[in-house]
Each structure stands twice: as structure tokens, then as C-alpha cells.
Amino acid sequence: MARIAVIGAGMGAMAAAARLAVAGHRVAVFERGATHGGAVRRWERDGFAFDTGPGLLHLPAVYRDLFLKTGRESLEGCIELSQVDPASRHVFPDGTAVSLPNASRAGVLTALDEALGAGSGERWSALVGRAREAWDATRRPLLEEPLWQDWRVLGRDPYPAVRRRGLFGRGKGPTTATLAEVARRELADPRLIALLESHALAYGFDPRSAPASAVVLPYMEQTFGSWYPRGGMRALADALYERCLARKVEFTFGAAVTGVVEKDGRASGVELADGRVSEAEFVVAGVDPVQLVELCRGREPWGADDVRPGPDDRATARLTVCLALRGARPADSVHRTVVHTADRTAELAGVFGDGPGPRTPCDRPTVTVLRPDDPASRPDDAHEAVTLTATVAPHGPVNWHDGEAVAAAAERMTEIAEAAVPGLRERVLWREVLPPADDALVTGPALAGREGRFLRPGNRTRIPGLYAVGGWSHPGGGPAHAGMSGAIVAGLIVNGDDWHGST
């Protein structure tokens, strides 16, 4: 039995902790904050409750496997998990709208044809079919296995180029196109383009630079469904925390780690802000890789031939608006509605920049409206809790410490959201605006292509006994991918660094 120190209590770190504890190790988690869950957060007031991180779960099999492997009670035995149907409703600038059924390719095809015109569904379905090829090619190396030592192979985009007619269009092969180029070439309809690009934006990717393989994002949602736990995504974090406690994982909150201790060239514990040292045979770090470099005090955890961490200029954040509404939630309300911007160019330029000049904020961004049918989110059935989110740049062009600027952005988002909730502003009892936080940036899953620029640093480091876990590490961000990161780290520690993943 080894003693293992885990830095942070995010979803990936807790997933690793639970699995390692079941394997017989003594696991101690040190979290600088006051609670667990990382970016999976919930804000409460006056009987209303709002998810302020991820709002839905995709790939629930990740957590079903985790709960199966760490105890007798299944995931559904710990939380009430249900499919969201329709999975989403999309409102476009021209006034058209479409509701997409959950986990039904045929249903999505029909819905798109009926709402956007004949042939729309087939174009979308063909793209999703090609996305499946990319998913099948990269599922294991980008989700289930440690990052390959020859990771540069994953720098080649697996999305198959569309067969073209004519002398120079024979065959199919990997493409080097960006997601935006694929959207324009294969979808044509600006509403379908907006649908595809909104998936990338929600995961923090700029479709103008993201690889074509990012088509796996809508494929993943459409194929495996969108799921909601009663009590919000925070209920999933709470259930994982309780599972860790049941497996005798020790948690210390308010305990900032200031350094990784080494002995004889190997990680041997962590130093805390109060000067204490917690000795360990293994250290699992659920922190930003840049922060991990600092904790290692000059010794590089990754070598020159590894995927290198650095200041993540692709990182985005969410501006969240919590609305407490008077009046019952109508029975035909949709859980998630995406109200698309009328100016995608301005939106992307405001979030990611557009050349060397200063960024200009987009006045009318894409707004996601979440209105769950969940009694746990409201004080009674005569009220409703609605959450609005928009993807923004965490540092500029808006100063998120400027109260007036934040309030103005929230007011615009509320106005935009009326396309999803008619009469919204007249129903507002109160509004709470949560500006972007540096410790809650959006990190998307790892993607193949673009010479590996969308991969994350591997879980194994060059310092023996030190491992990286969570959304900033392989296989990237999002609750499902963080859960798989925990599974990979646990597999490496239990089975050794030559372990190649589950079969």
C-alpha cells in the first residue's frame, strides 16, 4: 500500500483518488479552496440554485464505469440521471428555430429538414457520419489511453476529406482544414454552420483555428446523448466526493500546496503553505500545467519531446447570469436553448482576437439558456431558475472587474434570451451576475490534427512518481474527459508506467 498525495479536488483528481483508494492505496487530497468539484459549481440563493460550470453530462459511461469499479452502488443508485429531450433548441438570427432530439440521428435529420429546408438534415447527417470516422480513429488514444510517446502521429487530422469529382478529386484522405473551412465547404447553410461552430465555441475552441476533427464534438453529443442529474451537475460532484469518502480518501480543504517535494530524483510528497510536508510515494497534480511547473521549482515535468504546456491563449471563460423568475416553468419548455449571434465574425474576434489590433467585445453574443425541470433548482413550483451563459475572453476586451461593464453585458444577454423565454424580463425577481473566474476557465477535450497543438500534456511526467490529472492534462477538459484522466492516472500508478490503457 502506497501513500498518494493528490493536489486539488477537481473531478479528475477525485476520479483518480477513488480508483486508487479501491486499489488499496492511502490517498490524501489537498485542496486550496473550501470545497470539492473544481469547475463543477453551483450557486444558491433564496431557494434557487444554478449550475455555474458545465450544465449537462455527455458520455455518462465514464462515470458509470467509475462508480461500478469503486463500489457496490451504481451511478444511478447515487444520483437521479435522466436524458434531456430535446437535447437542445437552436434559435437563429433569421428567426428560424429547430429542436434536436436526444441521441437520434434519424430524428435530427428530420428535424433539420423540417425547420431549415429539404436537404439540410442530409448534409448535417453526412458530416456527422464522417465525424464518426474521426471518432473511431482517435477514441482510444484521445480518451482511453495514456498519451502516446510518439504523440506527433496525432498531429495528423483524422477527419476524412470529402470525395471530390473530377481528375484531382479521387479518393479520400486526411484533411488539414480548420473546422470553419469544413463548415463552409460541407454545410453551406449559415444556420448549419452556426450549429456546428457553436459546439466548438461552447468547448472553448475558435472554429477558425480548431482542426476539422472538432466535428467529434457534436457527434459525441448526438450519439451518446445529453444527460442531467437531479440537483444539477453539482450532484455528480457531490456523489463522487461521497464515494471518495466511503473509500477512505482523506480531504484537507484550505490547504494550498506550494511545492512538490523530491528525494533521490523522485516525487516524495508535497509542501503546504503552512510549511508542513506530507510525504508520499506518488503525487497526483490536478492543477494547470503551468502551475505544476512552478510547484516543481525549476525542474521541468515535461521534456523537449513532450507536448509542452504554456500560457493557453485558447482558454476561454463563461459569463454567467443567474435569473430567479416568478411564475411556473411551462411544461413545454426546453432544457437548453442556444440563441445564435447575428455576427459570428464579431463574436469570434471579440473572444479570440482577429489580427494584431485590439479586440472589440461583441454586443450580441451567442447565449445558452438553461432552464431545467428540476424541483431542486427552485423554491417551489411557482418559480423558475434560469441560467444564461456566454463564452467570453477572460482577460479583455472587457474588464470583468468593472461592475458597470458586467451589468451591461448581463442586460444584453437577458434581452437576447427572450428569444428562448418570451417575457423573460418581466418575470425576473432578481439577477445575479457571475463574471469569469481565473480558476474556472473553459478547457476543451484534446483534439487530433493541427500538428498536435490541440493536445494536452501527458499524465506521465519526466519526474518519477509525479502525474498530472484533470482538464488541463490529457485527455482534456469537460466532466467526461476529466473522469477518463483520473482513470488513466490510476491505471499508470497501479499497473506501472508501461501500461497502455484498458482493453
C-alpha positions as CSV (number, residue, x, y, z in Angstrom):
1,M,0.0,0.0,0.0
2,A,1.5,3.3,-1.1
3,R,0.6,6.8,0.3
4,I,-0.5,9.1,-2.5
5,A,-0.9,12.9,-2.3
6,V,-3.4,14.5,-4.7
7,I,-3.2,18.2,-5.4
8,G,-6.7,19.6,-5.9
9,A,-10.2,18.2,-5.6
10,G,-11.5,18.6,-9.1
11,M,-13.4,15.9,-10.9
12,G,-10.3,14.3,-12.5
13,A,-8.4,14.4,-9.2
14,M,-11.3,12.8,-7.3
15,A,-11.8,10.2,-10.0
16,A,-8.2,9.2,-9.6
17,A,-8.4,9.3,-5.8
18,A,-11.4,7.0,-5.7
19,R,-9.8,4.4,-8.0
20,L,-6.5,4.5,-6.2
21,A,-8.2,4.0,-2.8
22,V,-10.1,1.0,-4.1
23,A,-6.7,-0.4,-5.3
24,G,-5.6,-0.4,-1.7
25,H,-3.6,2.9,-1.5
26,R,-3.8,5.5,1.2
27,V,-4.9,8.7,-0.6
28,A,-4.8,12.2,0.8
29,V,-6.3,15.2,-1.2
30,F,-5.1,18.7,-0.6
31,E,-7.5,21.4,-1.9
32,R,-6.7,25.1,-1.6
33,G,-10.4,26.1,-1.8
34,A,-13.2,25.4,0.6
35,T,-14.9,22.7,-1.4
36,H,-14.6,19.9,-4.0
37,G,-15.6,19.7,-7.6
38,G,-13.3,22.2,-9.4
39,A,-15.2,23.9,-12.2
40,V,-18.4,21.9,-11.4
41,R,-20.0,24.6,-9.2
42,R,-23.5,25.6,-8.0
43,W,-24.7,29.0,-6.8
44,E,-27.6,29.2,-4.4
45,R,-29.8,31.9,-3.0
46,D,-33.4,32.1,-1.6
47,G,-34.2,28.6,-2.5
48,F,-32.9,29.0,-6.1
49,A,-29.9,27.0,-7.4
50,F,-27.9,27.4,-10.6
51,D,-25.1,25.4,-12.2
52,T,-22.3,27.8,-12.9
53,G,-20.0,25.3,-14.7
54,P,-20.9,22.5,-17.1
55,G,-24.7,22.2,-17.3
56,L,-25.0,18.8,-18.9
57,L,-23.2,15.4,-18.8
58,H,-22.1,13.7,-22.0
59,L,-20.5,10.3,-22.2
60,P,-22.2,9.1,-18.9
61,A,-20.5,5.7,-19.4
62,V,-17.3,7.3,-18.0
63,Y,-18.9,7.8,-14.6
64,R,-21.0,4.6,-14.7
65,D,-17.7,2.7,-15.0
66,L,-16.1,4.8,-12.2
67,F,-18.9,4.0,-9.8
68,L,-19.0,0.4,-10.8
69,K,-15.3,0.0,-10.2
70,T,-15.2,1.8,-6.9
71,G,-18.2,0.4,-5.0
72,R,-21.3,-1.6,-4.9
73,E,-23.8,1.2,-5.7
74,S,-24.1,2.3,-9.3
75,L,-24.1,5.8,-10.6
76,E,-27.9,5.8,-10.9
77,G,-28.1,4.4,-7.4
78,C,-26.3,7.6,-6.2
79,I,-27.9,10.3,-8.4
80,E,-31.1,10.6,-10.4
81,L,-29.8,10.8,-14.0
82,S,-32.1,11.4,-17.0
83,Q,-31.8,12.2,-20.7
84,V,-32.7,15.7,-21.8
85,D,-35.1,15.6,-24.7
86,P,-35.0,17.5,-26.9
87,A,-31.2,17.7,-26.4
88,S,-31.2,21.4,-27.5
89,R,-33.2,24.0,-29.3
90,H,-31.4,26.5,-31.6
91,V,-32.8,29.9,-32.5
92,F,-31.1,31.6,-35.5
93,P,-30.8,35.2,-36.4
94,D,-33.3,34.9,-39.2
95,G,-36.0,33.8,-36.8
96,T,-36.0,30.1,-37.7
97,A,-35.7,27.6,-34.8
98,V,-35.1,23.9,-34.5
99,S,-35.4,21.4,-31.7
100,L,-33.0,18.5,-31.9
101,P,-34.0,15.2,-30.3
102,N,-31.6,13.4,-27.9
103,A,-29.4,10.7,-29.3
104,S,-31.3,10.2,-32.5
105,R,-29.5,10.6,-35.8
106,A,-32.7,10.0,-37.8
107,G,-34.7,12.4,-35.6
108,V,-32.1,15.1,-36.0
109,L,-32.1,14.7,-39.8
110,T,-35.9,15.0,-39.9
111,A,-36.0,18.0,-37.6
112,L,-33.4,19.9,-39.6
113,D,-35.2,19.2,-42.9
114,E,-38.5,20.4,-41.5
115,A,-37.0,23.5,-39.9
116,L,-34.3,24.6,-42.3
117,G,-35.4,23.1,-45.6
118,A,-35.1,19.8,-47.5
119,G,-31.5,18.6,-47.8
120,S,-30.4,20.3,-44.6
121,G,-30.7,17.1,-42.5
122,E,-28.8,15.0,-45.0
123,R,-25.9,17.5,-45.2
124,W,-25.7,17.5,-41.4
125,S,-26.0,13.7,-41.2
126,A,-23.3,13.2,-43.8
127,L,-20.9,15.4,-41.8
128,V,-21.8,13.5,-38.6
129,G,-21.1,10.3,-40.4
130,R,-17.6,11.5,-41.3
131,A,-17.2,12.6,-37.7
132,R,-17.7,9.0,-36.7
133,E,-14.7,8.0,-38.7
134,A,-12.6,10.6,-36.8
135,W,-14.1,9.5,-33.5
136,D,-13.3,5.8,-34.2
137,A,-9.8,6.6,-35.2
138,T,-9.0,8.7,-32.1
139,R,-11.3,7.4,-29.3
140,R,-8.7,5.1,-27.7
141,P,-5.6,7.4,-28.0
142,L,-7.5,10.5,-27.1
143,L,-9.8,9.2,-24.4
144,E,-8.9,5.8,-23.0
145,E,-5.1,5.5,-23.2
146,P,-2.1,7.5,-21.9
147,L,-0.8,10.0,-24.4
148,W,1.3,8.1,-26.9
149,Q,5.0,8.7,-26.7
150,D,5.0,9.3,-30.4
151,W,2.2,11.8,-30.0
152,R,3.1,13.6,-33.2
153,V,1.2,10.9,-35.1
154,L,-1.9,12.5,-33.6
155,G,-0.9,15.8,-35.2
156,R,-2.5,14.5,-38.4
157,D,-6.2,15.2,-38.7
158,P,-8.3,12.1,-38.9
159,Y,-11.3,13.8,-40.4
160,P,-11.8,12.4,-43.9
161,A,-11.8,14.9,-46.7
162,V,-14.9,14.8,-48.8
163,R,-14.6,13.0,-52.1
164,R,-14.5,15.5,-54.9
165,R,-15.4,15.0,-58.5
166,G,-13.0,15.3,-61.4
167,L,-9.4,14.4,-62.2
168,F,-8.0,15.8,-59.0
169,G,-10.7,14.6,-56.7
170,R,-10.1,10.9,-56.5
171,G,-10.1,9.2,-53.1
172,K,-10.3,10.3,-49.6
173,G,-7.6,11.3,-47.2
174,P,-6.9,13.2,-44.0
175,T,-7.6,16.9,-44.2
176,T,-5.7,19.9,-42.9
177,A,-8.7,22.1,-43.0
178,T,-10.0,24.0,-40.0
179,L,-13.5,23.4,-38.6
180,A,-14.7,26.7,-40.1
181,E,-13.5,25.7,-43.5
182,V,-15.2,22.3,-43.2
183,A,-18.4,24.1,-42.2
184,R,-18.4,26.4,-45.2
185,R,-17.5,23.7,-47.6
186,E,-19.8,20.9,-46.4
187,L,-22.8,22.6,-44.9
188,A,-23.2,25.8,-46.9
189,D,-26.3,27.0,-45.0
190,P,-25.3,29.7,-42.5
191,R,-27.6,28.2,-39.9
192,L,-26.0,24.8,-40.1
193,I,-22.6,26.5,-40.0
194,A,-23.7,28.3,-36.8
195,L,-24.9,25.0,-35.3
196,L,-21.5,23.3,-35.9
197,E,-19.4,26.3,-34.8
198,S,-21.4,26.8,-31.6
199,H,-20.4,23.3,-30.4
200,A,-16.7,24.4,-30.8
201,L,-17.3,27.7,-29.1
202,A,-19.1,26.1,-26.1
203,Y,-15.9,23.9,-25.6
204,G,-13.7,27.0,-25.8
205,F,-12.4,26.5,-29.3
206,D,-12.1,29.0,-32.1
207,P,-13.6,27.3,-35.2
208,R,-11.2,29.4,-37.4
209,S,-8.2,27.6,-35.9
210,A,-9.6,24.4,-34.5
211,P,-8.9,21.2,-36.5
212,A,-11.5,19.6,-38.6
213,S,-11.5,16.8,-36.1
214,A,-13.5,19.0,-33.8
215,V,-16.6,17.6,-35.6
216,V,-16.4,14.9,-33.0
217,L,-17.9,17.4,-30.5
218,P,-21.5,17.4,-32.0
219,Y,-21.0,13.7,-32.9
220,M,-20.3,12.9,-29.2
221,E,-23.4,14.7,-28.0
222,Q,-25.7,13.4,-30.7
223,T,-24.6,9.8,-30.4
224,F,-24.2,9.4,-26.6
225,G,-26.9,11.8,-25.6
226,S,-27.1,14.7,-23.1
227,W,-27.9,13.9,-19.5
228,Y,-28.9,15.9,-16.5
229,P,-28.6,14.9,-12.8
230,R,-31.4,16.0,-10.5
231,G,-29.8,18.7,-8.4
232,G,-27.6,19.8,-11.3
233,M,-24.1,18.8,-12.2
234,R,-23.1,19.6,-8.7
235,A,-24.9,16.5,-7.6
236,L,-22.5,14.4,-9.7
237,A,-19.5,16.1,-8.0
238,D,-21.1,15.5,-4.6
239,A,-21.7,11.9,-5.4
240,L,-18.1,11.4,-6.4
241,Y,-16.9,13.2,-3.3
242,E,-19.1,10.9,-1.1
243,R,-17.7,7.9,-3.0
244,C,-14.2,9.0,-2.2
245,L,-15.1,9.4,1.5
246,A,-16.6,5.9,1.5
247,R,-13.3,4.6,0.1
248,K,-11.4,6.3,3.0
249,V,-9.9,9.1,0.9
250,E,-8.7,11.9,3.2
251,F,-9.6,15.5,2.3
252,T,-8.0,18.7,3.6
253,F,-9.6,21.9,2.4
254,G,-8.0,25.4,2.7
255,A,-4.6,23.6,2.1
256,A,-2.6,25.3,-0.6
257,V,0.3,23.2,-2.0
258,T,3.4,25.3,-2.6
259,G,5.7,22.7,-3.9
260,V,6.3,19.2,-4.9
261,V,9.0,17.6,-2.7
262,E,11.6,15.4,-4.3
263,K,14.0,12.8,-2.9
264,D,16.6,10.9,-4.9
265,G,15.2,12.3,-8.1
266,R,11.6,11.2,-7.4
267,A,8.5,12.9,-6.2
268,S,8.2,12.2,-2.5
269,G,5.4,14.4,-1.2
270,V,4.0,17.9,-1.2
271,E,4.8,21.0,0.8
272,L,1.9,23.1,2.1
273,A,1.6,26.8,2.6
274,D,1.9,26.5,6.3
275,G,5.3,24.8,5.9
276,R,4.2,21.2,6.6
277,V,5.3,18.4,4.3
278,S,3.1,15.5,3.5
279,E,5.2,12.6,2.5
280,A,4.0,10.3,-0.3
281,E,5.3,7.7,-2.8
282,F,3.3,9.2,-5.6
283,V,2.0,12.8,-6.2
284,V,-1.0,13.4,-8.5
285,A,-1.4,17.0,-9.6
286,G,-4.8,18.3,-10.6
287,V,-3.6,21.8,-11.5
288,D,-2.8,23.9,-14.5
289,P,0.4,22.5,-16.1
290,V,2.0,26.0,-15.9
291,Q,1.3,26.0,-12.1
292,L,2.7,22.5,-11.9
293,V,6.0,23.7,-13.4
294,E,6.1,26.4,-10.7
295,L,5.4,23.7,-8.0
296,C,8.4,21.7,-9.3
297,R,10.7,24.7,-8.6
298,G,12.6,24.8,-11.7
299,R,12.6,21.2,-12.7
300,E,10.7,20.6,-15.8
301,P,8.0,17.9,-15.5
302,W,7.9,17.6,-19.3
303,G,10.8,17.1,-21.7
304,A,11.5,18.8,-25.0
305,D,9.9,15.9,-26.9
306,D,6.7,16.0,-24.9
307,V,3.5,18.0,-25.5
308,R,4.6,21.3,-23.9
309,P,2.4,23.3,-21.6
310,G,2.3,27.1,-21.9
311,P,0.1,30.1,-21.5
312,D,-3.1,28.9,-23.0
313,D,-4.2,31.7,-25.4
314,R,-7.1,29.4,-26.5
315,A,-8.6,29.4,-23.0
316,T,-12.0,31.0,-22.6
317,A,-14.4,31.6,-19.8
318,R,-18.1,31.9,-19.2
319,L,-20.1,35.0,-18.2
320,T,-22.9,33.5,-16.2
321,V,-26.2,35.2,-15.4
322,C,-28.5,33.6,-12.8
323,L,-32.1,34.6,-13.0
324,A,-34.7,34.0,-10.4
325,L,-38.1,34.1,-12.1
326,R,-41.7,34.4,-10.8
327,G,-44.1,32.1,-12.4
328,A,-44.1,28.4,-13.1
329,R,-41.9,26.8,-15.8
330,P,-44.2,25.9,-18.7
331,A,-44.5,22.2,-19.3
332,D,-43.3,22.5,-23.0
333,S,-40.1,24.4,-22.0
334,V,-36.8,23.2,-23.5
335,H,-34.0,22.4,-21.1
336,R,-31.2,24.0,-23.3
337,T,-31.7,26.7,-25.9
338,V,-28.9,28.3,-27.9
339,V,-29.7,31.7,-29.2
340,H,-27.2,32.3,-32.0
341,T,-25.4,35.6,-32.7
342,A,-26.2,37.5,-35.8
343,D,-22.5,38.4,-36.3
344,R,-20.3,35.3,-35.7
345,T,-17.3,37.2,-37.1
346,A,-17.5,39.9,-34.5
347,E,-18.1,37.3,-31.7
348,L,-15.1,35.2,-32.6
349,A,-12.9,38.3,-32.9
350,G,-14.1,39.6,-29.5
351,V,-13.3,36.2,-27.8
352,F,-10.2,35.1,-29.6
353,G,-8.9,38.2,-31.4
354,D,-8.6,38.9,-35.1
355,G,-5.1,40.1,-36.0
356,P,-2.7,42.3,-34.2
357,G,-5.2,45.0,-33.3
358,P,-7.2,45.3,-30.1
359,R,-10.2,43.1,-29.6
360,T,-13.7,44.6,-29.6
361,P,-16.4,43.0,-27.5
362,C,-19.4,41.6,-29.3
363,D,-22.6,43.3,-28.2
364,R,-24.8,40.4,-29.0
365,P,-23.0,37.1,-28.4
366,T,-24.4,33.6,-28.6
367,V,-26.3,32.9,-25.4
368,T,-27.1,29.5,-24.0
369,V,-30.2,29.4,-21.9
370,L,-30.6,26.6,-19.3
371,R,-34.0,26.1,-17.7
372,P,-34.0,22.6,-16.1
373,D,-37.2,21.0,-15.0
374,D,-35.7,20.3,-11.6
375,P,-37.5,20.9,-8.3
376,A,-34.1,21.1,-6.6
377,S,-33.4,24.3,-8.6
378,R,-36.3,26.4,-7.3
379,P,-38.1,27.1,-4.0
380,D,-41.5,25.9,-5.3
381,D,-43.4,25.2,-8.5
382,A,-44.5,28.9,-8.7
383,H,-40.9,29.9,-9.6
384,E,-38.2,29.0,-12.0
385,A,-34.4,29.2,-12.1
386,V,-32.8,30.1,-15.4
387,T,-29.1,30.3,-16.2
388,L,-27.6,32.2,-19.1
389,T,-24.1,31.8,-20.3
390,A,-21.9,33.3,-23.0
391,T,-18.4,32.4,-23.9
392,V,-16.0,35.3,-23.4
393,A,-12.3,36.1,-23.2
394,P,-11.2,36.0,-19.6
395,H,-8.7,38.9,-20.0
396,G,-10.0,41.6,-22.3
397,P,-11.5,43.2,-24.2
398,V,-14.0,43.7,-21.3
399,N,-12.7,44.4,-17.8
400,W,-14.7,41.9,-15.8
401,H,-13.8,43.8,-12.6
402,D,-15.8,46.8,-13.9
403,G,-19.3,46.5,-12.4
404,E,-21.0,48.7,-14.9
405,A,-19.5,46.8,-17.9
406,V,-20.5,43.5,-16.4
407,A,-24.1,44.7,-15.7
408,A,-24.4,46.0,-19.2
409,A,-23.3,42.7,-20.7
410,A,-25.7,40.8,-18.4
411,E,-28.6,43.1,-19.5
412,R,-27.8,42.4,-23.2
413,M,-27.7,38.6,-22.5
414,T,-31.1,38.8,-20.7
415,E,-32.6,40.7,-23.7
416,I,-31.2,38.1,-26.1
417,A,-32.5,35.2,-24.0
418,E,-36.1,36.4,-24.5
419,A,-35.9,34.6,-27.8
420,A,-35.9,31.4,-25.7
421,V,-38.1,32.6,-22.8
422,P,-40.7,35.1,-24.0
423,G,-41.5,37.8,-21.5
424,L,-38.3,36.9,-19.6
425,R,-37.5,40.3,-18.2
426,E,-41.0,40.9,-16.8
427,R,-40.6,37.7,-14.7
428,V,-37.3,38.5,-13.1
429,L,-37.4,38.7,-9.3
430,W,-33.6,39.2,-9.1
431,R,-30.5,38.7,-11.1
432,E,-27.0,37.6,-10.0
433,V,-24.1,38.1,-12.4
434,L,-21.0,35.9,-12.1
435,P,-18.1,37.3,-14.0
436,P,-15.4,34.9,-15.4
437,A,-13.1,33.5,-12.8
438,D,-9.4,32.6,-13.4
439,D,-9.8,29.3,-11.7
440,A,-12.8,28.3,-13.8
441,L,-11.6,28.7,-17.4
442,V,-13.2,26.5,-20.1
443,T,-10.8,23.8,-21.3
444,G,-12.0,21.6,-24.2
445,P,-11.1,18.0,-24.8
446,A,-7.9,17.1,-26.7
447,L,-8.3,17.0,-30.5
448,A,-6.1,15.4,-33.2
449,G,-4.7,17.4,-36.0
450,R,-3.0,20.8,-36.4
451,E,0.4,19.3,-35.6
452,G,-0.7,18.4,-32.1
453,R,-1.4,22.0,-31.0
454,F,-4.8,20.9,-29.5
455,L,-3.3,18.0,-27.4
456,R,-2.8,18.4,-23.7
457,P,0.4,17.4,-21.7
458,G,0.6,13.7,-20.9
459,N,-0.3,12.3,-17.5
460,R,3.1,10.8,-17.1
461,T,5.8,13.4,-16.3
462,R,9.6,13.2,-16.5
463,I,9.7,13.2,-12.7
464,P,9.2,9.7,-11.5
465,G,6.2,9.4,-9.2
466,L,4.6,12.6,-10.4
467,Y,1.4,12.5,-12.5
468,A,-0.8,15.2,-14.0
469,V,-4.6,14.8,-14.0
470,G,-7.7,16.8,-14.9
471,G,-8.9,19.1,-17.6
472,W,-5.6,20.8,-18.2
473,S,-3.9,17.4,-18.9
474,H,-4.5,14.5,-21.3
475,P,-7.2,13.9,-22.5
476,G,-8.5,17.4,-21.9
477,G,-11.4,19.2,-20.3
478,G,-15.1,18.5,-19.7
479,P,-16.5,16.3,-17.0
480,A,-16.3,13.1,-19.0
481,H,-12.7,13.7,-20.2
482,A,-11.6,14.7,-16.7
483,G,-13.1,11.4,-15.4
484,M,-11.1,9.5,-18.0
485,S,-8.0,11.4,-17.0
486,G,-8.5,10.1,-13.5
487,A,-8.9,6.5,-14.8
488,I,-5.7,6.8,-16.8
489,V,-3.6,8.1,-13.9
490,A,-4.9,5.4,-11.6
491,G,-4.1,2.8,-14.3
492,L,-0.5,4.1,-14.6
493,I,0.1,4.1,-10.9
494,V,-1.5,0.7,-10.3
495,N,0.0,-1.1,-13.3
496,G,3.2,0.8,-14.0
497,D,4.3,3.4,-16.5
498,D,4.3,0.9,-19.3
499,W,0.5,0.4,-19.0
500,H,-1.2,1.2,-22.3
501,G,-4.8,1.6,-21.2
502,S,-7.8,-0.6,-20.6
503,T,-8.8,-3.2,-23.1
